[in-house]
Amino acid sequence: MSVVAVIPARGGSKGVPGKNLRRVGGRSLVARAIDAARTSAAIDRVVVSTDDAAIAEEAARCGAEVVRRPAALATDEASSEAALLHALGQLGPIELLVFLQATSPFIEPADLDDAVGRVRAGEADVVFAAIATPVFLWQPGETGWQGINHDAAVRLRRQDAPPQVAETGAFYVMRARGFLEARHRFFGRVVPALVDEHLAIEIDTEQHLLLAEALAGAGSGTT
């Protein structure tokens, strides 16, 4: 029984071509995710699931195992869960699954260690990376825009609003058996792991890459 990190990293990307091999702070995004997982004291194995030969070569160079993903599981429509389920089918029995996304370039190994510890201790079945987000959200309604997480007629101070978080997408730690049964990353008792909001950037555009490069260059505690 072990703790295995799986990093799905397909070759295709419409928003940022070749995204998983783009570089931040001198390292590719997939290399940064592998480095974070390999530095974690709680993770036993690091696996990259990919359909792309160049990503597979980069993953192996960085010390990760490679699971070659079928093309049918590497389309824009294919879910991350499908890639994870396929990878687990190749790996044999494990205790905990750590799902990392290479598109989050500033994953802290200490955050991974803490999240794994919380699941192992029985605090949760799933722990996901999140930032506190005390914001007032609105959506269009029949008579105009309406508040969806607050009563627009009662203006609370931010510090008095109920606790709310937003997923960063960086990592999810979960019991492997529960994931295999649910076939989804959220099951059982789910709790957030708050991470540094200044580093909780997810790469979806070229502008995000520029911002990430600036953060890496600033050397403000980024890995």
C-alpha positions as CSV (number, residue, x, y, z in Angstrom):
1,M,0.0,0.0,0.0
2,S,1.4,3.4,-1.0
3,V,0.8,7.0,-1.7
4,V,1.0,7.7,-5.5
5,A,0.9,11.1,-7.2
6,V,-0.6,11.0,-10.7
7,I,-0.1,14.0,-13.0
8,P,-2.3,13.9,-16.1
9,A,-0.5,15.8,-18.8
10,R,-1.8,15.4,-22.3
11,G,-0.1,16.9,-25.4
12,G,-3.0,18.9,-26.8
13,S,-4.1,22.3,-25.6
14,K,-6.1,24.9,-27.4
15,G,-5.6,27.9,-25.1
16,V,-1.8,27.5,-24.7
17,P,-0.2,25.2,-27.4
18,G,2.1,22.7,-25.9
19,K,1.2,24.0,-22.4
20,N,2.5,21.2,-20.2
21,L,6.0,21.6,-21.7
22,R,6.0,25.4,-21.4
23,R,8.6,26.8,-19.0
24,V,8.2,28.8,-15.8
25,G,11.4,29.7,-13.9
26,G,13.5,27.6,-16.3
27,R,11.5,24.4,-15.8
28,S,8.6,23.0,-17.8
29,L,5.2,22.9,-16.1
30,V,5.2,19.1,-15.9
31,A,8.7,19.1,-14.5
32,R,7.6,21.5,-11.7
33,A,4.7,19.3,-10.8
34,I,7.0,16.2,-10.7
35,D,9.6,18.1,-8.6
36,A,6.9,19.1,-6.1
37,A,5.7,15.5,-5.8
38,R,9.2,14.0,-5.5
39,T,10.1,16.5,-2.9
40,S,7.1,15.6,-0.8
41,A,8.0,13.3,2.1
42,A,4.6,11.7,2.0
43,I,4.5,10.6,-1.6
44,D,6.0,7.2,-2.5
45,R,5.7,7.2,-6.3
46,V,5.2,9.8,-9.0
47,V,3.4,9.0,-12.2
48,V,2.7,11.0,-15.3
49,S,-0.2,10.0,-17.5
50,T,0.3,11.2,-21.1
51,D,-0.4,10.5,-24.7
52,D,2.6,12.6,-25.8
53,A,6.1,11.3,-26.5
54,A,7.8,14.6,-25.7
55,I,6.0,14.8,-22.3
56,A,6.8,11.2,-21.6
57,E,10.5,11.9,-22.3
58,E,10.4,14.9,-20.0
59,A,8.6,13.0,-17.3
60,A,11.2,10.2,-17.4
61,R,14.1,12.6,-17.4
62,C,12.6,14.2,-14.2
63,G,12.3,10.9,-12.4
64,A,8.6,10.1,-12.9
65,E,7.1,6.8,-14.0
66,V,5.1,7.1,-17.3
67,V,1.7,5.7,-18.1
68,R,0.9,6.0,-21.8
69,R,-2.7,7.2,-22.1
70,P,-4.9,6.1,-25.0
71,A,-5.8,8.8,-27.5
72,A,-9.4,8.4,-26.6
73,L,-8.6,9.6,-23.0
74,A,-6.6,12.6,-24.2
75,T,-9.2,14.6,-26.1
76,D,-10.6,18.0,-25.0
77,E,-13.8,16.2,-23.9
78,A,-12.0,13.5,-21.8
79,S,-12.2,14.0,-18.1
80,S,-9.3,14.1,-15.6
81,E,-11.1,11.3,-13.8
82,A,-10.9,9.1,-16.9
83,A,-7.2,9.6,-17.0
84,L,-6.8,8.9,-13.3
85,L,-8.9,5.7,-13.5
86,H,-6.8,4.5,-16.4
87,A,-3.6,5.2,-14.6
88,L,-4.8,3.4,-11.5
89,G,-5.6,0.4,-13.6
90,Q,-2.0,0.1,-14.5
91,L,-0.5,0.7,-11.1
92,G,-1.9,-2.0,-8.8
93,P,-3.3,-1.5,-5.3
94,I,-2.5,1.8,-3.6
95,E,-3.7,3.5,-0.4
96,L,-3.9,7.2,-1.4
97,L,-4.1,9.0,-4.7
98,V,-2.6,12.4,-5.0
99,F,-4.0,14.1,-8.2
100,L,-1.7,16.9,-9.3
101,Q,-2.3,19.4,-12.1
102,A,0.8,20.6,-14.0
103,T,-1.0,23.8,-14.8
104,S,-0.5,24.9,-11.2
105,P,3.2,25.8,-11.2
106,F,3.7,26.7,-7.5
107,I,2.6,23.5,-5.7
108,E,4.3,23.4,-2.3
109,P,5.5,20.0,-1.1
110,A,4.7,20.9,2.5
111,D,1.0,21.4,1.5
112,L,1.0,18.0,-0.1
113,D,2.5,16.5,3.1
114,D,-0.1,18.1,5.2
115,A,-3.0,17.1,2.9
116,V,-1.8,13.4,2.9
117,G,-1.5,13.5,6.7
118,R,-5.1,14.8,7.0
119,V,-6.5,12.0,4.9
120,R,-4.4,9.3,6.6
121,A,-5.5,10.6,10.0
122,G,-9.1,10.1,9.1
123,E,-10.0,13.8,9.0
124,A,-11.3,13.5,5.5
125,D,-11.7,11.2,2.5
126,V,-10.7,14.0,0.1
127,V,-8.6,17.1,0.7
128,F,-8.4,19.7,-2.1
129,A,-6.3,22.8,-2.5
130,A,-8.2,26.0,-2.1
131,I,-8.0,29.7,-1.2
132,A,-10.3,31.7,1.0
133,T,-12.6,33.8,-1.1
134,P,-14.8,36.2,0.9
135,V,-16.4,37.7,-2.2
136,F,-19.9,38.5,-3.1
137,L,-21.1,36.6,-6.2
138,W,-23.8,37.6,-8.6
139,Q,-25.6,35.9,-11.5
140,P,-28.3,37.0,-14.0
141,G,-31.9,36.4,-13.1
142,E,-35.4,37.1,-14.4
143,T,-35.4,40.7,-13.0
144,G,-31.7,41.5,-13.4
145,W,-28.6,40.4,-11.6
146,Q,-29.1,38.6,-8.2
147,G,-26.8,37.7,-5.4
148,I,-26.1,33.9,-5.2
149,N,-24.0,33.6,-2.1
150,H,-25.5,36.5,-0.1
151,D,-28.7,38.4,0.5
152,A,-28.3,41.6,-1.5
153,A,-30.6,43.4,0.9
154,V,-28.3,42.6,3.9
155,R,-24.8,43.9,3.4
156,L,-22.5,41.9,5.6
157,R,-19.0,42.9,6.4
158,R,-16.5,40.5,4.7
159,Q,-15.3,39.3,8.1
160,D,-18.9,38.4,9.1
161,A,-19.7,36.4,5.9
162,P,-19.8,32.6,6.2
163,P,-16.5,30.9,5.3
164,Q,-16.1,30.2,1.6
165,V,-13.3,28.8,-0.5
166,A,-12.5,28.4,-4.2
167,E,-10.6,25.4,-5.6
168,T,-7.2,26.2,-7.0
169,G,-7.0,23.0,-9.0
170,A,-3.5,22.4,-7.9
171,F,-4.0,19.1,-6.0
172,Y,-6.5,16.7,-4.6
173,V,-5.6,14.0,-2.1
174,M,-8.0,11.1,-1.8
175,R,-8.5,7.5,-0.7
176,A,-7.9,5.4,-3.8
177,R,-10.5,2.9,-3.0
178,G,-13.2,5.6,-2.5
179,F,-12.2,7.2,-5.8
180,L,-12.4,3.9,-7.7
181,E,-15.9,3.3,-6.2
182,A,-17.2,6.9,-6.8
183,R,-15.3,7.4,-10.1
184,H,-15.1,11.1,-9.2
185,R,-12.7,13.2,-7.2
186,F,-15.3,14.3,-4.6
187,F,-16.8,11.6,-2.4
188,G,-17.3,11.0,1.3
189,R,-16.1,13.7,3.6
190,V,-14.4,16.5,1.7
191,V,-12.4,19.3,3.2
192,P,-10.2,22.1,1.8
193,A,-6.5,22.7,2.3
194,L,-5.9,26.5,2.3
195,V,-2.8,27.4,0.2
196,D,-1.0,30.7,-0.5
197,E,-3.5,32.7,-2.6
198,H,-0.7,34.8,-4.1
199,L,0.8,31.6,-5.7
200,A,-2.6,29.9,-6.6
201,I,-2.3,30.6,-10.3
202,E,-3.6,28.2,-12.9
203,I,-2.2,28.4,-16.4
204,D,-5.0,28.7,-18.9
205,T,-3.7,31.6,-21.1
206,E,-0.5,33.1,-22.3
207,Q,-1.0,36.0,-19.9
208,H,-1.1,33.5,-17.0
209,L,2.3,32.2,-18.2
210,L,3.7,35.7,-18.1
211,L,2.4,36.2,-14.6
212,A,3.8,32.9,-13.4
213,E,7.2,33.7,-14.9
214,A,7.1,37.1,-13.1
215,L,6.3,35.4,-9.8
216,A,9.1,32.8,-10.3
217,G,11.5,35.6,-11.2
218,A,10.6,37.5,-8.1
219,G,11.8,34.6,-5.9
220,S,9.1,35.2,-3.3
221,G,9.1,31.7,-1.8
222,T,8.0,30.1,-5.1
223,T,9.3,26.6,-5.9
